[in-house]
């Protein structure tokens, strides 16, 4: 169930503005590398082993062969990142990827469908000057140590930003969008349809007057990171390691207006496993003592959608609700509206304490299941499930088979809550938001050195 975002006002709080500049991007030469659709890929963090194998088979020039270097079993142990860097360098030498002749701010458009609705989202790809979190570029989620270390190893080896960090900026008047829209009347530099049926197109703005106009319009705006927190922190760490590299002071971002009608946020659900001595009946009894619990007989897709419809209605009324499956022939809706219970939540602003994901993590995971922040950070008990029918079905099956113990459905986070928490210089729990679709990797690269 998507939350469609539109007509969003400026970020609250005081912070410095973001600085964006054009750059000479590197792009695939289709005459050498072949069809672009076989070369681009989703970001590294959503490529599971099965998808990785598919992407690898599509082309020997697939960018997945570089960004999933940590999974390259052909490289000697500990040398996969260096092997990935050598591979990309060979592509540059062979002309598989070539650098554009002029600095540009690129226009990136995605057409996509989600939950039977069609959308289009347009942003610009530029370099943004790296700043400490909470200044001109605001994060909104906590990160995990493993992905940060992984991306830093690849950046050290290749000195290239392969994927684009997805950022949002406030522009209700649509001044930047007007420039981007005019550019889309020209023939695109590149276009491709990915395996999910999404369509990607890229243009370049090289006119210095248009670039200056964009920079002027952005001169009073901050940027909220929608997706790519690990890569942003990695880029910042690398810039501190390499103060001698001017290019390391910037990171490649796709920037989208918060008022863009194609901005969609999906929820990320939670699958619980590996809890010793977990008793579903006893857990359900605990829930009933503290919260309102309603049973929905069955575990079909229709039952799940009925639960989610009720959850959405609760959200609109200001309540906090979760879906729950325990493998007892029922789905449940758990409603947390008790003021005393909510008052027990600690840490941060009122906006952060009232997030559904914060409530779930503190009142249910930590207080009832013993899954505290350390275990969440280690990812030993909780698996994060994207809001796709097949992923939800697989999670339900995991509980039904005994492979997992409980599955929680969440409502999507509202963009106004993301904006408020970030504006307070706070972070949401990890995996709180899923801005859909992901910004694909492979349309353009930024080689630092």
Helices and strands as residue ranges (DSSP letters): E 3-5, E 20-21, E 26-28, H 30-33, G 36-38, G 44-46, H 49-58, H 64-67, G 69-71, H 80-94, E 97-99, E 105-114, E 117-129, E 137-138, H 145-158, E 160-161, E 165-169, H 175-183, E 190-193, E 199-205, H 208-217, E 223-227, H 229-241, G 246-249, E 250-257, E 263-266, E 268-272, H 280-290, E 292-297, H 301-316, E 320-325, E 330-336, H 339-343, H 350-353, H 356-359, I 360-366, H 367-369, H 373-378, E 382-386, H 389-400, E 406-409, H 415-423, E 434-436, E 446-447
